[in-house]
């Protein structure tokens, strides 16, 4: 979690370097947070559907099912909206982290455009992002592993 918070604190720092550990742990934490939130929202929507269909009998059941369906749809929509705002909030920090990670291997931010090459571009960018950074200082700053 400390790497996640570090990235948020360095919200728009595009000019330094980031270690592989910082990059990997930020993204692992991000995936786990989104997964946990999605499971809670899906579970709540499922529970509403389950209780709306299980508590009624006869002619009232159609109305309960429709009400449960509408409420669960609203829960899922609200959860999707929260995730959208979360993604928008993390766009700049994620971009800054990716640029800092490229800087660690002494690559320019322009290498982000490699990802626009169909099929292999994203893989090439991933290889660059997981490449070990330069030992010692480079033109983008000190080695992040030496700053501990």
N, C-alpha and C positions, 0 to 999 in steps of 0.2 A: 504493500500500500504506500510505502514511502516514495517509491519511484513514481507512482501515479500522482501523488501530491506534488512532487518535485516538478513534474511536467506542467501541472496546472499553475504552479507558482511562476514558472518560466514561460508564461502564457504566450508571449510573442517574441521570444529570444531566438532570432534566426542566425545570430552571428557567432555562436560558439560551437562546441562539440558535444555529442552525446554518446555514451557507451552502449554496447550491445545489451548489457544488462538492463540499463534504463529503458531502452527501446522495447525489449522483450517483456519486461515486467509491467510496463505501462499497458501494453496491448493485452497481456494475459488478464490483468486486473479489469480492464475495460470489458473484455468478453465475459468475464465472470459476473460483473455488475449487471450487464445487459441481460445475461442469461437468468440471473436470479430475479430481476425485475419482471422479465417476460414470464417466468414460471409463476410468480405471484399473481400477475394480472390474468394469465390463462386459468390458473386455479380458481381465482375469484369468479371469473366468467363461467367456468364449468360448474362451480358450486351453485351459482344462481340458476343455471339451467337445470341442474339436478334437483334442487329443492322446489323449483316451480313446477316440475312435472311429477314429482313424487308426493306432493302434499294435497293433490286434488283428485277427485273422482267424478266421473260422469261428464255432463255437458259443460261444467265449469273448467274442465281440464284444457280445452282449446284456448280459452282466454288466458289461463295461467301459462300455458306454453308460449303463446304469443308475447305475453308480458315478460316472461323470462328470457325469451329470445331478444326482445328489444333491449332489456336491461343489460344482458350479457354483451350485446353488440355495442352498447354505449360504454361499457367497461373496457372492451377491447379497443374501441376508438380512442378513448381517453388515454389508455396505455400507449397506443401508437403515437398520439400527439406528444406525450411526455418523452418518448424515445426520440421523436423527431427533434424536439428542442434540445435534448441531451446531445444528439449528434451535431446539431448546429453549434452548441456550446463548445464541443471538443474539436471542431474542425480546425481552427487556428492552432491550438496547442498540438494537435496531431501533425499538422503540416510543419510547424516549427520543429517538432521532434524529428521528423523525417529529414528535414534539411540539415539539422545538427548532426544526425547520424551519417548523412552523406559527407558532411564536413570532416567527420572523424577519420574517414579514409581519404581525405583531401580531394573530394569531388565537389564540384559546383552544384548549386541548387538546380541548375539547368538539366542535370541528369534525371530529374523528375519526369521530364518529357519522354524519357525512354519508355515509360509505361504506356504511352499512346501507340506504340508499335503493336499491331494486333498479335495475339497469342503469346509471343515470346517476350514482349516488352515488360509485362508485369513480372515475369520470372527473372528477367535480367535485373530489374530494379530490386527484387528480393535478394538476389545474390549480392548486389552492391550493399544493401542494407545489413546483411549478415556477415560481410567481410570484416575481418579484424581491422581495427583502426591503426593508424600510424603510431609507432612508439615515439614518445617525446612530443614536443610542440610541433605544430605545423602552422601554416599561414592563417588558420582559423582559430588558433588558441592552444592552450595547454592540453595535454592528454587527460581526459576525464578520469582515467583510472589512477592518475597520480594526485588527484585533488582530494582524495579521501583523508 
